[in-house]
């Protein structure tokens, strides 16, 4: 369900600069969290 929601937001963001900025910030935060994870460490 989360992937479908993100896809829907991405489609809407194509026509809404504010939403696009929020989506970009969300994705950057998720990327930073994922890069900080280490194998074997609790999430």
C-alpha positions in Angstrom: 0.0 0.0 0.0 2.9 2.4 0.8 4.3 2.0 -2.7 0.9 2.7 -4.3 0.5 5.8 -2.2 4.0 7.1 -3.1 3.3 6.4 -6.8 0.0 8.4 -6.5 1.8 11.3 -4.9 4.5 11.2 -7.6 1.8 11.4 -10.2 0.2 14.4 -8.5 3.6 16.0 -7.9 4.2 16.2 -11.6 1.8 19.1 -11.7 2.3 20.6 -8.2 5.7 22.2 -7.4 5.0 22.3 -3.6 4.1 18.7 -3.5 7.1 17.8 -5.6 9.4 19.6 -3.1 7.8 17.7 -0.2 8.2 14.4 -2.0 11.8 15.2 -2.9 12.5 16.0 0.8 10.8 12.8 1.9 12.8 10.7 -0.5 16.1 12.4 0.5 15.3 11.6 4.2 14.5 8.0 3.4 17.7 7.7 1.4 19.7 9.1 4.3 18.1 6.6 6.7 18.7 3.7 4.4 22.4 4.7 3.9 22.9 5.0 7.7 21.7 1.4 8.3 24.2 -1.3 8.9 23.8 -5.0 8.4 23.0 -6.7 11.7 22.0 -3.5 13.5 18.4 -3.0 14.7 16.4 -0.6 12.5 
